[in-house]
């Protein structure tokens, strides 16, 4: 059985990595994380093992710039999702001095533009856009409508909901707008459900920070290594007389005192207006604020005290991100894993056996694919294949063969052009690749007589690459499975939509078995005419199969 998928994602406006941490806990792996502030990048790379964060101003980077950055940082990755929350101060209810020329107003549209480019390049399954609830307020109706339109144009069906972090075990009342987009082409019928959380259960300030020792007060040249208990357990000196005259219970932002038996107010500290500790004699330490945000005990923020205040204020609580990630995994990827498991289990018991399936030699696989072009797998193909790999056991010997020698071998298959193409292909391999079969898609496709399907088949069957294969049979399966409308494409092996649909199903590390399983399913069950839907292992997941079952009942 396939192991649970590790799902690659791109993180935009990643900050100190709170959202990414929650997603990583659910099996999503950022392949790149981009943020404007170097201190946030340093924090991210210190805490996340692969060090994928890099500094970049997303207000000036284009979508193509970000695609290039992804390619450079993780050249072999195909991101499946995009996560991030553009800085949201412009839309915050607490922003009472809004200016229409505030550059932060345009960042959600920049997110959408980058998302569009990433979807064009990688065919993204989903995105998560996090922001303040104020974005949905009446005074921002036009802006939010424009943002939604841009996200929809990027290729997604949208779902949004305001979630409160306190519902997810965070000791903090922090309401956040979550917009989740699901690729409308890959998952057209999927209705995403947000995690409900537990609105009746709350975690209090006391439960999270009561047992912490006293923090260290800030002083010039204080080093993180000199701070006891935790490198972020430091705070500002309590200079104001309010800390001693009993007036810190003021409800204003500057001196808001927390209560032990209640969750914290929102951890968002403009101008370092950090909440007052429940004891009333100082402000919270950075570490205490981190714990109220739901960060793990061993997480560390880098940078100056001011940098750390900004990072913890902008962070997404990891438990909230974890809950959203779990809902996405359940809605999008768990069904795919179930499909993979059912099909592979069926295949283990029903697979067809051919000699070219007993080898992973790239030369022998390529020969088989040439013989199978426009030809169903049958005994005549087996005979021709065995003759060629035994008589011409490698590229060098096949390059010396003549069309006259090969014509009687391939004659029973029809399409005798293969007698000319096989030696021509071998000579090209000898001259351009020193007799070796390339393991690169473009190099394979540039060989004479090797099309998209054959190139992908070699990568999957010989080299074990996680690539899909799409021929007429697989295309028929995809049309039925996803309910694709319209006439079948004349050359499905080159149809990007079909390739993307097929790729969304391929399990990591099992492409060879899975691709063979689909081929065998098409040969025995998902036939061109009179498909045997009633015995198909995927009937309940297949659009066409479900329709057939409904018709049978009615």
C-alpha positions as CSV (number, residue, x, y, z in Angstrom):
1,X,0.0,0.0,0.0
2,X,1.2,3.6,-0.6
3,X,2.4,5.4,2.4
4,X,0.6,8.7,3.3
5,X,1.5,11.4,0.8
6,X,3.9,14.2,1.7
7,X,2.2,17.0,-0.1
8,X,4.5,19.8,-1.4
9,X,3.2,23.4,-0.9
10,X,4.4,27.0,-1.6
11,X,4.3,29.4,1.4
12,X,3.8,33.1,0.6
13,X,4.1,35.8,3.3
14,X,5.4,33.0,5.5
15,X,6.4,35.1,8.5
16,X,7.9,33.1,11.3
17,X,6.2,29.9,10.0
18,X,3.2,29.5,12.2
19,X,0.9,28.4,9.4
20,X,3.6,26.3,7.9
21,X,4.1,24.5,11.2
22,X,0.5,23.5,11.4
23,X,0.5,22.3,7.8
24,X,3.7,20.3,8.3
25,X,2.1,18.5,11.2
26,X,-0.5,17.2,8.7
27,X,2.0,16.0,6.1
28,X,2.2,19.1,3.9
29,X,5.9,20.1,3.2
30,X,6.8,23.6,2.1
31,X,9.2,23.5,-0.8
32,X,9.8,27.3,-0.6
33,X,8.7,30.0,1.9
34,X,9.0,33.6,1.0
35,X,8.8,36.6,3.3
36,X,10.0,40.2,3.1
37,X,11.6,40.4,6.5
38,X,15.0,38.7,7.0
39,X,14.4,38.2,10.7
40,X,11.3,36.1,9.9
41,X,13.3,34.1,7.3
42,X,16.0,33.5,9.9
43,X,13.3,32.3,12.4
44,X,11.7,30.0,9.8
45,X,14.9,28.3,8.8
46,X,16.0,27.9,12.4
47,X,12.9,26.0,13.3
48,X,12.0,24.2,10.0
49,X,14.6,21.4,9.2
50,X,14.9,21.9,5.4
51,X,15.7,25.6,5.5
52,X,13.5,26.5,2.5
53,X,12.7,30.1,3.5
54,X,14.2,33.0,1.5
55,X,13.8,36.7,1.6
56,X,11.7,38.3,-1.1
57,X,9.4,41.3,-1.4
58,X,6.2,39.8,-2.8
59,X,4.8,43.3,-3.4
60,X,7.3,43.6,-6.3
61,X,7.8,40.0,-7.4
62,X,5.7,38.8,-10.3
63,X,4.1,35.4,-10.5
64,X,6.7,34.3,-13.0
65,X,9.4,35.5,-10.6
66,X,8.0,33.2,-7.9
67,X,7.7,30.3,-10.3
68,X,11.4,30.7,-11.1
69,X,12.2,30.8,-7.4
70,X,10.3,27.6,-6.8
71,X,12.2,25.9,-9.7
72,X,15.5,27.1,-8.4
73,X,15.0,26.1,-4.8
74,X,13.2,22.8,-5.4
75,X,13.8,21.8,-9.1
76,X,12.1,18.4,-8.9
77,X,9.1,19.4,-6.8
78,X,5.6,19.8,-8.1
79,X,3.8,22.0,-5.5
80,X,0.2,20.9,-4.8
81,X,-0.9,23.8,-2.7
82,X,-0.3,27.5,-1.8
83,X,-0.6,28.8,1.7
84,X,-0.2,32.3,3.2
85,X,-1.6,35.4,4.6
86,X,-0.8,38.8,3.1
87,X,-0.2,41.5,5.7
88,X,-3.6,42.6,6.7
89,X,-3.3,45.9,8.7
90,X,-5.1,47.9,6.1
91,X,-8.3,45.9,6.5
92,X,-8.1,45.5,10.3
93,X,-10.9,46.9,12.4
94,X,-8.2,48.5,14.6
95,X,-6.8,50.5,11.7
96,X,-8.7,53.8,12.2
97,X,-6.5,55.9,9.9
98,X,-6.8,54.0,6.6
99,X,-5.3,55.5,3.5
100,X,-6.4,54.3,0.0
101,X,-2.8,54.5,-1.1
102,X,-1.6,52.1,1.6
103,X,0.5,49.5,-0.3
104,X,-0.8,46.7,1.9
105,X,-4.2,47.2,0.3
106,X,-2.9,45.6,-2.9
107,X,-1.2,42.6,-1.4
108,X,-4.2,40.2,-1.6
109,X,-4.4,40.9,-5.3
110,X,-0.7,40.3,-5.6
111,X,-1.3,36.9,-3.8
112,X,-3.9,36.1,-6.4
113,X,-1.7,37.1,-9.3
114,X,1.1,34.9,-8.0
115,X,-1.3,32.0,-7.3
116,X,-2.5,32.3,-10.9
117,X,1.0,31.9,-12.2
118,X,1.7,28.9,-9.9
119,X,-1.5,27.2,-11.0
120,X,-0.6,27.7,-14.6
121,X,2.8,26.1,-14.1
122,X,2.0,23.4,-11.5
123,X,-1.8,22.8,-11.6
124,X,-2.3,23.5,-7.9
125,X,-4.9,21.5,-6.0
126,X,-5.8,24.1,-3.4
127,X,-4.8,27.4,-1.7
128,X,-5.3,28.9,1.7
129,X,-5.6,32.7,2.1
130,X,-5.6,33.9,5.7
131,X,-6.6,37.5,6.7
132,X,-8.5,39.6,9.1
133,X,-12.3,39.4,9.4
134,X,-12.4,43.1,8.6
135,X,-11.8,42.2,5.0
136,X,-15.4,41.0,4.8
137,X,-16.9,44.1,6.5
138,X,-19.3,46.3,4.6
139,X,-16.8,49.1,4.1
140,X,-14.5,46.7,2.3
141,X,-17.2,45.0,0.2
142,X,-15.8,46.2,-3.1
143,X,-12.3,45.3,-2.3
144,X,-13.3,41.8,-1.1
145,X,-15.4,41.2,-4.2
146,X,-12.4,42.2,-6.4
147,X,-10.1,39.9,-4.4
148,X,-12.5,37.0,-4.7
149,X,-12.8,37.5,-8.5
150,X,-9.0,37.4,-8.9
151,X,-8.8,34.2,-6.8
152,X,-11.6,32.6,-8.9
153,X,-9.9,33.7,-12.1
154,X,-6.8,31.9,-10.9
155,X,-8.8,28.7,-11.4
156,X,-10.5,27.9,-8.0
157,X,-13.8,27.4,-6.4
158,X,-13.9,29.5,-3.2
159,X,-15.0,28.7,0.3
160,X,-14.6,31.2,3.2
161,X,-15.3,31.3,6.9
162,X,-14.2,33.3,9.9
163,X,-12.6,31.0,12.5
164,X,-11.6,31.8,16.1
165,X,-8.4,30.3,17.3
166,X,-9.9,29.7,20.7
167,X,-12.0,27.0,19.2
168,X,-8.9,25.0,18.4
169,X,-7.2,24.9,21.8
170,X,-5.4,28.2,21.5
171,X,-5.4,30.4,24.7
172,X,-6.3,33.4,22.7
173,X,-9.4,35.0,21.1
174,X,-8.2,35.5,17.5
175,X,-10.7,35.6,14.7
176,X,-9.3,35.0,11.3
177,X,-10.8,34.9,7.8
178,X,-9.9,31.8,6.0
179,X,-10.4,31.5,2.3
180,X,-9.8,28.1,0.9
181,X,-9.7,27.6,-2.9
182,X,-10.2,24.2,-4.6
183,X,-9.0,23.7,-8.2
184,X,-12.2,23.8,-10.2
185,X,-10.8,21.6,-13.0
186,X,-9.3,18.9,-10.8
187,X,-12.0,18.8,-8.2
188,X,-15.1,20.4,-9.7
189,X,-17.6,18.9,-7.4
190,X,-15.7,19.1,-4.1
191,X,-17.5,21.0,-1.4
192,X,-15.0,22.0,1.3
193,X,-16.1,21.9,4.9
194,X,-14.2,24.0,7.4
195,X,-13.2,22.4,10.7
196,X,-15.8,23.2,13.4
197,X,-13.5,23.2,16.4
198,X,-15.0,23.3,19.8
199,X,-16.8,26.5,20.5
200,X,-17.7,25.5,24.1
201,X,-14.2,24.6,25.3
202,X,-11.6,27.3,26.0
203,X,-8.0,27.2,27.1
204,X,-7.1,29.9,29.6
205,X,-4.0,32.1,30.1
206,X,-3.3,30.3,33.4
207,X,-3.2,26.9,31.7
208,X,-0.5,28.1,29.3
209,X,1.8,30.5,31.1
210,X,1.2,30.3,34.9
211,X,4.0,27.9,35.5
212,X,6.7,29.9,33.7
213,X,9.5,31.6,35.7
214,X,9.9,35.3,35.7
215,X,11.3,36.6,32.3
216,X,14.5,38.6,31.8
217,X,14.0,42.4,31.2
218,X,15.5,43.9,28.1
219,X,18.8,45.6,28.2
220,X,21.2,46.7,25.5
221,X,23.5,43.9,24.2
222,X,21.5,41.2,25.8
223,X,22.2,37.9,24.0
224,X,19.6,35.1,23.5
225,X,22.0,32.6,25.1
226,X,22.0,34.7,28.3
227,X,18.2,34.5,28.7
228,X,17.2,31.7,31.2
229,X,14.5,29.2,30.4
230,X,14.0,30.1,26.8
231,X,15.8,32.5,24.4
232,X,12.6,34.5,23.8
233,X,11.6,34.8,27.5
234,X,12.4,38.5,27.7
235,X,10.3,41.6,27.9
236,X,10.3,45.4,28.1
237,X,11.3,47.1,31.3
238,X,8.1,48.2,33.3
239,X,9.0,51.9,33.4
240,X,5.4,53.3,33.4
241,X,4.0,54.3,36.8
242,X,0.8,52.5,35.7
243,X,2.5,49.2,36.8
244,X,2.6,50.4,40.4
245,X,-0.4,52.7,40.7
246,X,-3.1,50.2,39.9
247,X,-4.3,51.6,36.6
248,X,-3.2,48.8,34.3
249,X,-6.7,47.5,34.0
250,X,-7.5,50.2,31.5
251,X,-9.3,48.8,28.4
252,X,-7.3,50.7,25.9
253,X,-4.7,48.9,23.7
254,X,-1.6,50.2,25.5
255,X,-2.3,48.8,29.0
256,X,-4.7,45.9,28.6
257,X,-4.3,43.4,31.4
258,X,-5.0,39.7,30.8
259,X,-7.1,37.6,33.2
260,X,-5.8,34.3,34.4
261,X,-9.1,32.4,34.0
262,X,-9.8,33.7,30.5
263,X,-8.2,33.3,27.0
264,X,-6.0,36.2,26.0
265,X,-7.2,39.0,23.8
266,X,-5.7,38.9,20.2
267,X,-1.9,38.8,20.2
268,X,-1.4,41.8,17.9
269,X,1.0,44.4,19.2
270,X,1.2,47.6,17.3
271,X,4.1,49.9,18.5
272,X,5.0,47.1,21.0
273,X,1.8,47.5,22.9
274,X,2.2,44.1,24.5
275,X,-0.5,42.9,26.8
276,X,0.0,43.2,30.5
277,X,0.7,40.0,32.5
278,X,-2.2,39.0,34.7
279,X,-0.2,39.9,37.8
280,X,-0.2,43.5,36.5
281,X,3.4,44.3,37.2
282,X,4.9,43.9,33.7
283,X,4.2,43.2,30.1
284,X,4.2,39.6,28.7
285,X,7.4,38.2,27.5
286,X,7.8,37.3,23.9
287,X,7.9,33.6,24.9
288,X,4.6,34.0,26.8
289,X,3.0,35.6,23.8
290,X,4.3,32.7,21.7
291,X,2.7,30.2,24.0
292,X,-0.6,32.1,23.8
293,X,-0.3,31.8,20.0
294,X,0.0,28.1,20.3
295,X,3.6,27.7,19.3
296,X,5.5,24.7,20.7
297,X,7.7,25.1,23.7
298,X,10.9,24.7,21.8
299,X,10.1,27.1,19.0
300,X,12.5,30.1,18.8
301,X,12.1,33.6,17.2
302,X,15.2,35.3,15.8
303,X,16.0,39.0,15.5
304,X,15.7,42.0,17.8
305,X,13.0,42.4,20.4
306,X,11.1,44.6,18.0
307,X,11.5,42.0,15.2
308,X,10.1,39.4,17.5
309,X,7.1,41.5,18.5
310,X,6.3,41.9,14.9
311,X,6.7,38.2,14.1
312,X,4.5,37.0,17.0
313,X,1.9,39.6,16.2
314,X,1.7,38.6,12.5
315,X,1.9,34.8,13.1
316,X,-1.0,32.3,12.4
317,X,-1.6,30.1,15.4
318,X,-0.2,26.7,14.5
319,X,-3.2,24.8,16.0
320,X,-5.6,26.8,13.8
321,X,-3.5,26.1,10.7
322,X,-3.3,22.4,11.7
323,X,-7.1,22.1,11.8
324,X,-7.5,23.8,8.4
325,X,-4.7,21.6,7.0
326,X,-6.4,18.4,8.4
327,X,-9.7,19.5,6.7
328,X,-8.0,20.0,3.4
329,X,-6.2,16.7,3.7
330,X,-9.5,14.9,4.5
331,X,-11.4,16.6,1.7
332,X,-8.8,16.5,-1.1
333,X,-6.1,13.9,-0.4
334,X,-7.7,11.1,1.7
335,X,-10.1,10.2,-1.1
336,X,-7.2,10.1,-3.5
337,X,-5.3,7.8,-1.2
338,X,-8.3,5.5,-0.9
339,X,-8.6,5.4,-4.7
340,X,-4.9,4.5,-5.0
341,X,-5.2,1.8,-2.3
342,X,-8.3,0.2,-3.9
343,X,-6.8,0.2,-7.4
344,X,-3.5,-1.2,-6.4
345,X,-5.1,-3.9,-4.3
346,X,-7.2,-4.9,-7.3
347,X,-4.2,-4.8,-9.6
348,X,-2.2,-7.1,-7.3
349,X,-4.8,-9.7,-7.9
350,X,-5.7,-9.0,-11.5
351,X,-2.6,-7.7,-13.2
352,X,-1.6,-8.9,-16.7
353,X,1.8,-10.4,-17.2
354,X,4.0,-9.5,-20.2
355,X,7.8,-9.9,-20.5
356,X,8.4,-6.2,-20.8
357,X,6.9,-5.8,-17.3
358,X,9.5,-8.1,-15.9
359,X,12.3,-5.6,-16.6
360,X,13.2,-2.0,-15.7
361,X,16.0,-1.9,-18.3
362,X,15.3,1.5,-20.1
363,X,16.3,0.0,-23.5
364,X,14.0,-2.9,-23.2
365,X,11.1,-0.7,-22.0
366,X,11.6,1.7,-24.9
367,X,11.6,-1.2,-27.4
368,X,8.3,-2.4,-25.9
369,X,6.8,1.0,-26.1
370,X,7.7,1.4,-29.7
371,X,6.1,-2.0,-30.5
372,X,3.0,-1.1,-28.5
373,X,2.4,2.2,-30.4
374,X,-1.1,2.0,-31.9
375,X,-1.1,-1.7,-31.0
376,X,-2.9,-3.6,-28.2
377,X,-0.8,-5.8,-26.0
378,X,-1.2,-9.4,-27.4
379,X,0.9,-12.4,-28.3
380,X,2.2,-11.0,-31.6
381,X,3.8,-8.1,-29.6
382,X,5.3,-10.5,-27.2
383,X,6.9,-12.5,-30.0
384,X,8.3,-9.4,-31.7
385,X,9.6,-8.0,-28.4
386,X,11.3,-11.2,-27.4
387,X,12.9,-11.5,-30.9
388,X,14.3,-8.0,-30.8
389,X,15.7,-7.9,-27.3
390,X,17.3,-11.3,-27.8
391,X,18.7,-10.6,-31.3
392,X,19.6,-6.9,-30.6
393,X,20.3,-6.8,-26.9
394,X,21.4,-3.2,-26.8
395,X,21.4,0.1,-28.5
396,X,24.6,-0.6,-30.4
397,X,23.4,-3.8,-32.0
398,X,19.9,-2.3,-32.9
399,X,21.6,0.7,-34.5
400,X,23.3,-1.7,-37.0
401,X,20.0,-3.5,-37.8
402,X,18.3,-2.8,-41.1
403,X,14.6,-2.2,-41.9
404,X,14.7,-5.3,-44.1
405,X,15.8,-7.4,-41.2
406,X,13.1,-6.0,-38.9
407,X,10.2,-5.9,-41.2
408,X,9.3,-9.6,-40.9
409,X,9.5,-9.3,-37.2
410,X,7.0,-6.4,-36.9
411,X,4.9,-7.4,-39.9
412,X,2.3,-9.3,-37.7
413,X,1.7,-6.1,-35.7
414,X,0.9,-3.9,-38.7
415,X,2.4,-0.4,-39.0
416,X,5.6,-1.7,-40.5
417,X,7.1,1.8,-40.2
418,X,8.5,0.5,-36.9
419,X,11.1,-1.5,-38.9
420,X,12.6,1.8,-40.1
421,X,12.1,3.7,-36.9
422,X,13.7,1.3,-34.4
423,X,17.3,1.4,-36.0
424,X,16.9,5.2,-36.6
425,X,16.0,5.6,-32.9
426,X,19.0,3.5,-31.8
427,X,21.4,5.5,-34.0
428,X,20.1,8.7,-32.5
429,X,20.7,7.3,-29.0
430,X,24.2,6.3,-30.0
431,X,25.1,9.6,-31.6
432,X,23.5,12.0,-29.1
433,X,23.5,10.1,-25.8
434,X,26.4,7.7,-26.0
435,X,24.0,4.8,-26.4
436,X,22.2,5.5,-23.1
437,X,18.4,6.1,-22.7
438,X,17.8,9.6,-21.3
439,X,16.0,10.0,-18.0
440,X,14.7,13.5,-19.0
441,X,11.2,14.0,-20.5
442,X,12.3,16.6,-23.1
443,X,15.3,14.6,-24.2
444,X,13.2,11.5,-24.6
445,X,10.6,13.4,-26.6
446,X,13.3,14.8,-28.9
447,X,14.3,11.3,-30.0
448,X,12.9,10.2,-33.4
449,X,9.6,8.3,-33.1
450,X,9.3,8.8,-29.3
451,X,6.1,10.7,-28.4
452,X,4.8,12.0,-25.1
453,X,3.3,8.8,-24.0
454,X,6.4,6.6,-24.7
455,X,8.6,9.2,-23.1
456,X,6.5,9.2,-19.9
457,X,6.2,5.4,-20.0
458,X,10.0,5.1,-20.0
459,X,10.3,7.5,-17.0
460,X,7.7,5.7,-15.1
461,X,8.3,2.0,-15.9
462,X,12.1,2.1,-16.2
463,X,13.2,5.0,-14.0
464,X,10.4,4.9,-11.4
465,X,9.6,8.6,-11.8
466,X,6.4,9.9,-10.4
467,X,4.9,10.8,-13.7
468,X,1.5,10.0,-15.3
469,X,1.0,8.3,-18.6
470,X,-2.0,9.2,-20.8
471,X,-3.0,7.3,-24.0
472,X,-6.4,6.8,-25.5
473,X,-7.3,4.2,-22.9
474,X,-6.2,6.2,-19.9
475,X,-7.9,9.3,-21.4
476,X,-11.2,7.3,-21.6
477,X,-10.8,6.4,-17.9
478,X,-10.1,10.1,-16.9
479,X,-13.1,11.3,-18.9
480,X,-15.4,8.9,-17.1
481,X,-13.8,9.2,-13.7
482,X,-13.8,13.0,-13.5
483,X,-16.9,13.5,-15.7
484,X,-15.0,15.5,-18.3
485,X,-17.4,16.9,-20.8
486,X,-16.9,17.2,-24.6
487,X,-15.2,15.1,-27.3
488,X,-12.1,13.3,-26.4
489,X,-8.9,15.1,-27.4
490,X,-7.4,13.9,-30.6
491,X,-4.0,13.4,-29.0
492,X,-4.6,12.8,-25.3
493,X,-0.9,12.2,-24.6
494,X,-0.3,15.9,-25.2
495,X,-3.4,17.2,-23.5
496,X,-2.2,19.2,-20.5
497,X,-5.6,18.9,-18.7
498,X,-5.6,15.1,-19.0
499,X,-2.0,14.9,-17.9
500,X,-2.7,17.1,-14.9
501,X,-5.8,15.0,-14.0
502,X,-3.7,11.8,-14.3
503,X,-0.9,13.3,-12.2
504,X,-3.2,14.1,-9.4
505,X,-3.9,10.4,-8.9
506,X,-0.3,9.0,-9.1
507,X,1.0,8.0,-5.7
508,X,4.5,9.0,-4.7
509,X,6.9,6.2,-5.3
510,X,4.4,3.9,-6.9
511,X,3.9,5.4,-10.4
512,X,5.0,2.3,-12.2
513,X,2.4,0.0,-10.4
514,X,-0.3,2.6,-10.5
515,X,0.1,3.4,-14.2
516,X,0.1,-0.3,-15.1
517,X,-3.0,-0.8,-12.9
518,X,-4.9,1.9,-14.8
519,X,-3.9,0.2,-18.1
520,X,-5.1,-3.2,-16.9
521,X,-8.3,-1.7,-15.6
522,X,-9.0,-0.2,-19.0
523,X,-8.2,-3.4,-20.7
524,X,-10.5,-5.6,-18.5
525,X,-13.2,-3.3,-17.0
526,X,-13.2,0.3,-18.3
527,X,-13.6,-0.8,-21.9
528,X,-14.5,1.5,-24.8
529,X,-17.9,-0.2,-25.1
530,X,-20.0,-1.8,-22.4
531,X,-17.7,-1.0,-19.4
532,X,-18.1,-3.4,-16.5
533,X,-18.8,-0.7,-13.9
534,X,-20.5,-3.1,-11.4
535,X,-17.2,-4.9,-10.8
536,X,-15.0,-1.9,-10.9
537,X,-13.0,-1.2,-7.7
538,X,-13.4,2.5,-8.3
539,X,-17.2,2.6,-9.1
540,X,-18.2,4.7,-6.1
541,X,-15.5,7.3,-6.8
542,X,-16.1,7.5,-10.5
543,X,-18.6,10.0,-11.9
544,X,-19.6,7.7,-14.7
545,X,-19.7,4.7,-12.4
546,X,-22.0,6.4,-9.9
547,X,-24.3,7.4,-12.7
548,X,-24.4,3.8,-14.0
549,X,-25.2,2.6,-10.4
550,X,-28.0,5.1,-10.1
551,X,-29.5,4.1,-13.4
552,X,-29.4,0.4,-12.4
553,X,-31.3,1.2,-9.2
554,X,-33.9,3.3,-11.0
